Structure formats: structure tokens, C-alpha cells
């Protein structure tokens, strides 16, 4: 129902995003998309490049007089530094030496060079770069806009950085509480833990190192029955996991209590079922994170992800030159000491796009007004079931 395609390189002209399948009538403003892109730059530990990425969205198609037309929506974000990289990144011309032949451990450099047969790893790293997430955030911003008209809201917060964990990690925050995450430098709801996280980031930066961590994305207001149990690729948890793990440096995803469930007995891990007049069926607990059998169960959707430390280091590791085969130090590109807070924002977009797609599958329709009417009818039927 809903899909997007993005294109562009880290130091190329820009990132273009096309979203197809949007219904008619969604109010869209470039500024709303830019606000999400600004949130992508948040977080203590980011590199100096964040001060250069003043992401401005140009809407090329799919919107007229402030609302979507039902046709493909095209957005372009130009790269601020392209002029500095023009000779290296121009589409025409010939190679003039200066190839980047030292692959960076932990990146796509070596695997991509072996795959495509290039000895210039810039051919790989330019697209593998996390700058590519601009496209995902643009698409996710539009998906969030659609979900908002169905009273579904998606936010994130940081649970851990390095070895520092937030005490609040054991309780799912409410909607009003999690909205305050952006006010903290680490996007952490535990102020004391946030301070210790920043100290760890400072230490890692001084040592030319980096830190990873864990974040949580939460979707509020989802009804039961979104997704499907009938095929592996239609299960909502599978689709969400694929979307989140596609973000650079994400190495693990869990739902609800996730891996902790493996250490529980079934009597502890299962969410019992209750019913109230006017509310319908519900679960007093949420160990499953709002997903059962590949479908939402009506509870808050909770997705956690583990991000590895960014492998681009100010103190580069050993590697082997692709041409000379000599042992050398890896190439150094400007990088963050910690990007966990920003990755959480990108993951909001990844989750939002999957949920918007799944809801459109459920509801159908070509315009927002009709979708909203069918959605309200579905909610009434579930409450009266």
C-alpha cells in the first residue's frame, strides 16, 4: 500500500525521497518535515557536521495547496557541503587519483569493495553513510502526519549509553512524559543517568573512541488487529524488525520484555486478558510489547533496539590497503562519538512508516476523510465486541 524509495550520497548533491501510496487530503508542510530532520541532529556526542546540515526540504510533487494529491510525493534535501566535494562527487569526468583504498573496520567499506570490485571505498561509503537516513526521516515524517489523524503517536527515548542505564527503563513512560525526551541532551528521561551518559561520551571522545547504546520507540493509540498472522512476511513484528535493523549500526531489536522473556516461566511472561464495558478487551500487563501472533493486540507498542558503537574512530584501527595489501591505519572520516539519541529519532520514522502501511492495508481507501471514518467505525466495533 505504502512504499518509499530514496537516493543520494553523503557528499553528493542531496537526498531525494519518493513516497508512493499516500491517500488524498493529508495536510503537509515542508516545515513539518524539516522539524523531524532537525530532531535527527539531536543528541550529545554528535560531530561538527551536525552544525552544517541545515536540512531544507523541497517538495517537488504530490502536494498542491498544502495537501497530498494521492500521487507520488517527492522530496529533496540538498547537501550543504556538495560544493566542497564537487570534484570528488561530480557525475561526469574521470578519476584523477586520490582513491580511498584503506577500508574502515566495522563499516561496509571492505564488503562493498569486494562485492562491486572497486578499490576506491568512497564508492561504497558515500551511500552506506548514515546521511542516507535523511530519506527515511522524510518518509517517516509524512507517515507520522497520517498516523496523527488516526490518533496514533510515536516517540522515542534513550535507555542506555555504554554501560550507563536509565533507572526509568523498567517502566513504559506515558505519552506526555515521553514528549519531554527532546529536552534532554541525551534524549533520556532519567536526568541523573543522562549526566553520567554525557560523562561517558566525553571520556570516549577524549580517547578517540565511541559509544553505542539502547533506545526505545513507543507507539501510542494503536488498535488490535493491525498486521497479520497468516504469512511470515505479513507479521507486523517481522516488518518492524526489518525496518529498524535496516538503520545503520543497529544490531538487535526486541519487543516488550524481549530477551528477558527467555528467562521467565510462561506464567510470568504471558499477558492475561481482561474486559470492561465500553473499553472492550485489554491486557493488564504488556510483556509482549503490544504484539501477539504478528498483530497488534491493542496495548502500547514497545520496540527496543541496540546500536553498536560507531566504528569510525578518531584513533583509527588497523586495516589492509586494498591495492598494496600492506598493513595500514584505516581512513578517518568525521564521525560522532555517540549517535544513539539520533538513531532513536530515525527509528521513530522506521516504525511510523511500517505502521502507516499496515493501517492503510487494514482500512483501504483513497482519501483521508474516508480512512478516518472507517477507522472510527473499527474502533467502535472493537469496543463493543
C-alpha positions as CSV (number, residue, x, y, z in Angstrom):
1,X,0.0,0.0,0.0
2,X,2.7,2.5,1.0
3,X,6.3,2.4,-0.1
4,X,9.2,4.8,-0.5
5,X,12.5,5.0,-2.4
6,X,15.3,7.3,-1.6
7,X,18.5,8.1,-3.5
8,X,21.7,10.1,-2.9
9,X,25.2,10.1,-1.5
10,X,26.6,11.5,1.7
11,X,28.6,14.2,-0.1
12,X,26.6,14.3,-3.3
13,X,24.0,16.8,-4.4
14,X,21.4,15.7,-1.9
15,X,19.0,13.1,-0.8
16,X,15.8,12.6,-2.9
17,X,12.8,10.6,-1.5
18,X,9.7,9.4,-3.3
19,X,6.7,8.2,-1.2
20,X,4.0,6.3,-3.1
21,X,0.6,5.2,-1.9
22,X,-0.3,8.2,0.3
23,X,-4.1,9.0,0.3
24,X,-5.5,12.3,-0.9
25,X,-6.0,15.0,1.6
26,X,-3.2,14.8,4.1
27,X,-2.1,18.3,5.1
28,X,1.7,18.5,4.5
29,X,4.1,21.4,5.1
30,X,7.8,21.3,4.3
31,X,8.4,22.8,7.7
32,X,6.9,19.8,9.5
33,X,9.3,17.5,7.7
34,X,12.2,19.8,8.5
35,X,11.3,19.7,12.2
36,X,11.8,15.9,12.1
37,X,15.1,16.3,10.3
38,X,16.2,18.8,12.9
39,X,15.4,16.2,15.6
40,X,17.6,13.7,13.7
41,X,20.6,16.0,14.6
42,X,19.8,15.9,18.3
43,X,22.0,14.3,21.0
44,X,25.1,14.9,23.0
45,X,28.1,13.4,21.2
46,X,27.4,14.4,17.6
47,X,30.1,15.5,15.2
48,X,30.7,19.0,13.9
49,X,28.9,18.1,10.7
50,X,25.6,18.5,12.6
51,X,26.2,22.2,12.6
52,X,26.5,22.2,8.8
53,X,23.4,20.0,8.0
54,X,20.7,22.7,7.8
55,X,18.3,20.4,6.1
56,X,15.8,22.2,3.9
57,X,13.1,20.2,2.2
58,X,11.9,21.0,-1.3
59,X,8.6,19.4,-2.2
60,X,8.7,18.6,-5.9
61,X,5.5,16.7,-6.4
62,X,2.5,15.1,-4.8
63,X,1.3,18.2,-2.8
64,X,-0.9,21.0,-4.0
65,X,-2.0,23.9,-1.9
66,X,-0.9,22.2,1.2
67,X,-2.5,18.7,0.9
68,X,-1.4,15.5,-0.7
69,X,-2.9,14.6,-4.1
70,X,-2.7,10.8,-3.9
71,X,0.1,10.9,-6.5
72,X,3.8,10.2,-5.6
73,X,5.2,12.7,-3.1
74,X,8.8,13.7,-4.0
75,X,11.1,15.5,-1.5
76,X,14.6,16.7,-2.0
77,X,17.1,17.7,0.7
78,X,20.3,19.3,-0.7
79,X,23.6,18.6,0.9
80,X,25.2,21.8,2.3
81,X,28.8,20.7,1.6
82,X,28.3,19.5,-2.0
83,X,30.3,22.4,-3.5
84,X,33.4,21.4,-1.4
85,X,33.1,17.9,-2.7
86,X,32.2,18.7,-6.3
87,X,35.4,17.4,-7.9
88,X,35.2,14.1,-5.9
89,X,31.5,13.6,-6.4
90,X,30.6,15.0,-9.8
91,X,28.7,12.7,-12.1
92,X,30.8,13.3,-15.1
93,X,34.6,13.4,-15.5
94,X,37.4,10.8,-14.9
95,X,39.2,9.5,-11.9
96,X,42.3,11.6,-11.1
97,X,43.8,9.5,-8.3
98,X,43.3,10.1,-4.7
99,X,41.3,6.9,-4.3
100,X,40.4,5.9,-0.8
101,X,42.0,2.4,-0.5
102,X,42.0,1.9,3.3
103,X,38.7,0.3,4.3
104,X,37.5,1.1,7.8
105,X,36.8,-1.8,10.1
106,X,33.2,-2.1,11.1
107,X,31.9,-0.3,8.0
108,X,30.5,-1.5,4.7
109,X,33.8,-0.5,3.0
110,X,35.5,-3.9,2.5
111,X,32.4,-5.9,2.0
112,X,31.2,-3.4,-0.6
113,X,34.6,-3.2,-2.4
114,X,34.6,-7.0,-2.7
115,X,31.0,-7.1,-3.9
116,X,31.4,-4.4,-6.6
117,X,35.1,-4.9,-7.4
118,X,36.2,-1.4,-6.6
119,X,39.4,-0.4,-4.9
120,X,38.1,3.1,-4.0
121,X,35.9,2.6,-0.9
122,X,34.4,6.0,-1.4
123,X,32.2,4.3,-4.0
124,X,30.7,2.3,-1.1
125,X,30.8,4.6,1.9
126,X,29.0,7.5,0.3
127,X,25.7,5.6,0.1
128,X,26.3,3.4,3.1
129,X,26.7,6.5,5.3
130,X,24.0,7.3,7.9
131,X,23.4,10.5,5.9
132,X,21.1,8.2,3.9
133,X,18.7,8.2,6.9
134,X,17.5,11.7,5.7
135,X,15.3,9.9,3.2
136,X,13.9,7.6,5.9
137,X,13.1,10.5,8.2
138,X,11.4,12.4,5.3
139,X,9.2,9.4,4.6
140,X,8.6,8.8,8.3
141,X,7.6,12.4,8.9
142,X,4.8,12.0,6.3
143,X,3.8,8.7,7.8
144,X,3.6,10.3,11.3
145,X,1.4,13.0,9.8
146,X,-1.0,10.4,8.6
147,X,-0.9,8.5,11.8
148,X,-1.6,11.6,13.8
149,X,-5.0,12.0,12.1
150,X,-5.8,8.5,13.5
151,X,-4.6,9.5,17.0
152,X,-1.6,7.2,16.8
153,X,1.6,8.9,18.1
154,X,5.2,7.6,18.0
155,X,8.0,8.8,20.2
156,X,11.4,7.5,21.5
157,X,13.8,7.8,24.4
158,X,17.3,6.5,25.2
159,X,17.6,3.7,27.8
160,X,21.3,3.2,27.9
161,X,24.6,4.5,26.6
162,X,27.7,2.5,27.1
163,X,27.4,0.9,30.5
164,X,25.1,3.6,31.9
165,X,21.4,2.6,32.1
166,X,18.4,4.7,32.9
167,X,16.5,3.7,36.1
168,X,13.3,4.6,34.3
169,X,14.0,1.8,31.7
170,X,11.8,-0.7,33.6
171,X,8.6,1.4,33.2
172,X,7.0,2.4,29.9
173,X,6.6,6.1,30.0
174,X,3.2,7.8,29.3
175,X,2.6,9.9,26.2
176,X,3.1,13.3,28.0
177,X,6.2,12.1,29.7
178,X,8.0,10.8,26.6
179,X,7.3,14.0,24.8
180,X,9.9,15.7,27.0
181,X,12.7,13.4,25.9
182,X,14.0,16.0,23.3
183,X,14.6,18.5,26.2
184,X,17.4,16.3,27.5
185,X,20.9,16.3,25.8
186,X,20.8,12.5,25.6
187,X,17.1,12.3,25.0
188,X,16.9,10.3,28.2
189,X,14.1,10.6,30.7
190,X,16.3,9.9,33.7
191,X,18.2,13.2,34.4
192,X,20.8,11.5,36.7
193,X,21.6,8.8,34.2
194,X,21.8,11.4,31.4
195,X,24.5,13.2,33.3
196,X,26.5,10.0,33.6
197,X,26.0,9.2,30.0
198,X,27.4,12.5,29.0
199,X,30.5,11.9,31.1
200,X,31.0,8.6,29.3
201,X,30.7,10.3,26.0
202,X,33.2,12.9,26.9
203,X,35.7,10.2,28.1
204,X,35.2,8.2,24.9
205,X,35.7,11.4,22.8
206,X,38.9,12.2,24.6
207,X,40.2,8.7,24.0
208,X,39.3,8.8,20.3
209,X,36.6,6.2,20.8
210,X,32.8,5.9,20.5
211,X,29.8,4.5,22.4
212,X,26.7,2.6,21.5
213,X,23.5,2.1,23.5
214,X,19.9,1.1,23.6
215,X,16.8,3.1,22.8
216,X,13.1,2.5,22.9
217,X,10.4,3.5,20.3
218,X,6.8,3.6,21.6
219,X,3.6,3.8,19.5
220,X,0.5,5.0,21.5
221,X,-3.1,4.6,20.4
222,X,-2.9,1.5,18.2
223,X,-6.0,-0.7,18.0
224,X,-5.8,-4.5,17.9
225,X,-5.6,-6.4,14.7
226,X,-3.0,-4.4,12.7
227,X,-0.7,-6.8,10.8
228,X,-1.4,-10.5,10.2
229,X,-0.7,-14.0,11.4
230,X,-1.2,-15.7,8.1
231,X,2.3,-15.4,6.4
232,X,5.7,-14.7,7.8
233,X,6.3,-11.6,5.7
234,X,2.9,-10.1,6.8
235,X,3.6,-10.4,10.5
236,X,4.0,-6.9,11.9
237,X,6.8,-7.7,14.3
238,X,8.8,-9.1,11.4
239,X,8.2,-6.0,9.3
240,X,9.1,-3.7,12.2
241,X,12.3,-5.6,13.0
242,X,13.4,-5.4,9.3
243,X,12.7,-1.7,9.2
244,X,14.6,-0.9,12.4
245,X,17.6,-3.2,11.8
246,X,18.0,-1.5,8.4
247,X,19.2,1.6,10.2
248,X,23.0,1.8,10.2
249,X,24.7,0.3,13.3
250,X,21.5,-1.3,14.7
251,X,22.4,-4.9,15.7
252,X,19.4,-6.1,17.7
253,X,15.7,-5.5,18.1
254,X,13.2,-6.7,20.8
255,X,9.5,-6.1,21.5
256,X,8.2,-5.6,25.0
257,X,10.3,-7.5,27.5
258,X,12.1,-9.2,24.6
259,X,15.1,-11.2,25.5
260,X,14.2,-11.1,29.2
261,X,11.2,-13.3,28.4
262,X,13.5,-16.1,27.7
263,X,14.4,-16.3,31.4
264,X,10.8,-16.3,32.6
265,X,8.3,-19.0,33.1
266,X,5.2,-18.9,30.9
267,X,3.0,-18.0,33.8
268,X,5.2,-14.8,34.3
269,X,5.6,-13.9,30.6
270,X,2.1,-14.2,29.3
271,X,-0.2,-11.1,29.4
272,X,-3.6,-12.1,30.9
273,X,-6.8,-10.9,29.2
274,X,-9.5,-8.6,30.8
275,X,-12.7,-6.9,29.7
276,X,-14.5,-3.8,30.7
277,X,-17.8,-2.4,29.4
278,X,-17.0,0.4,26.9
279,X,-13.3,-0.4,26.8
280,X,-13.6,-3.9,25.4
281,X,-10.8,-6.4,25.8
282,X,-7.4,-5.4,27.2
283,X,-4.3,-6.7,28.9
284,X,-3.4,-5.5,32.4
285,X,0.3,-6.1,31.6
286,X,2.3,-5.7,28.4
287,X,5.2,-8.2,28.4
288,X,4.5,-8.8,24.7
289,X,5.1,-5.1,23.8
290,X,1.7,-4.8,22.1
291,X,2.3,-7.6,19.6
292,X,0.9,-11.1,19.6
293,X,0.8,-13.5,16.6
294,X,2.2,-10.9,14.2
295,X,-0.6,-8.4,15.1
296,X,-1.1,-5.5,17.4
297,X,-3.2,-6.6,20.5
298,X,-4.4,-3.1,21.5
299,X,-1.7,-2.3,24.0
300,X,1.1,0.2,23.6
301,X,3.6,-0.9,21.0
302,X,7.1,-1.1,22.5
303,X,10.2,-1.6,20.3
304,X,13.7,-1.5,21.7
305,X,16.9,-1.5,19.6
306,X,20.6,-2.0,20.4
307,X,23.1,0.3,18.5
308,X,26.7,-0.7,18.3
309,X,29.4,2.0,18.8
310,X,30.0,3.9,15.6
311,X,33.1,2.3,14.0
312,X,34.6,5.5,12.6
313,X,37.2,6.4,15.2
314,X,39.4,9.4,15.7
315,X,42.1,6.8,16.7
316,X,41.8,4.6,13.6
317,X,42.2,0.8,13.8
318,X,44.5,-1.4,11.7
319,X,43.4,-2.5,8.3
320,X,44.9,-3.6,5.0
321,X,45.3,-1.4,1.9
322,X,43.2,-2.7,-1.0
323,X,46.0,-2.0,-3.5
324,X,49.3,-2.6,-1.8
325,X,48.0,-5.2,0.7
326,X,50.2,-3.6,3.3
327,X,49.0,-3.2,6.9
328,X,48.0,0.4,7.5
329,X,45.7,2.5,9.6
330,X,42.1,2.8,8.5
331,X,40.9,6.0,6.8
332,X,39.3,8.6,9.0
333,X,36.0,10.3,8.2
334,X,34.4,12.9,10.5
335,X,32.1,10.9,12.9
336,X,30.1,11.1,16.1
337,X,31.3,9.9,19.5
338,X,27.7,8.7,20.2
339,X,24.6,8.8,17.9
340,X,22.2,6.8,20.0
341,X,19.8,9.7,20.6
342,X,19.7,10.5,16.9
343,X,19.3,6.8,15.9
344,X,16.2,6.7,18.1
345,X,14.6,9.5,16.1
346,X,15.4,7.7,12.8
347,X,13.8,4.6,14.3
348,X,10.6,6.5,15.0
349,X,10.4,7.1,11.3
350,X,11.1,3.5,10.5
351,X,8.4,2.3,12.9
352,X,5.9,5.0,11.7
353,X,6.2,4.1,8.1
354,X,5.6,0.4,8.7
355,X,2.6,1.2,10.9
356,X,1.1,3.6,8.4
357,X,1.5,1.0,5.7
358,X,-0.2,-1.7,7.8
359,X,-3.1,0.6,8.8
360,X,-3.7,1.5,5.1
361,X,-3.8,-2.2,4.3
362,X,-6.4,-2.6,7.0
363,X,-8.5,0.4,6.2
364,X,-8.1,0.9,2.4
365,X,-9.4,4.0,0.7
366,X,-8.1,6.8,-1.4
367,X,-8.7,9.8,0.7
368,X,-8.0,10.8,4.4
369,X,-11.6,11.5,5.2
370,X,-12.8,8.1,4.2
371,X,-9.9,6.4,6.1
372,X,-10.8,8.3,9.2
373,X,-14.4,7.3,9.0
374,X,-13.6,3.6,8.6
375,X,-11.0,3.8,11.4
376,X,-13.6,5.3,13.9
377,X,-16.1,2.5,12.9
378,X,-13.4,-0.1,13.6
379,X,-12.7,1.3,17.0
380,X,-16.4,1.3,17.9
381,X,-16.7,-2.3,16.8
382,X,-13.7,-3.4,18.9
383,X,-15.0,-1.6,22.0
384,X,-18.4,-3.3,21.6
385,X,-17.1,-6.7,20.7
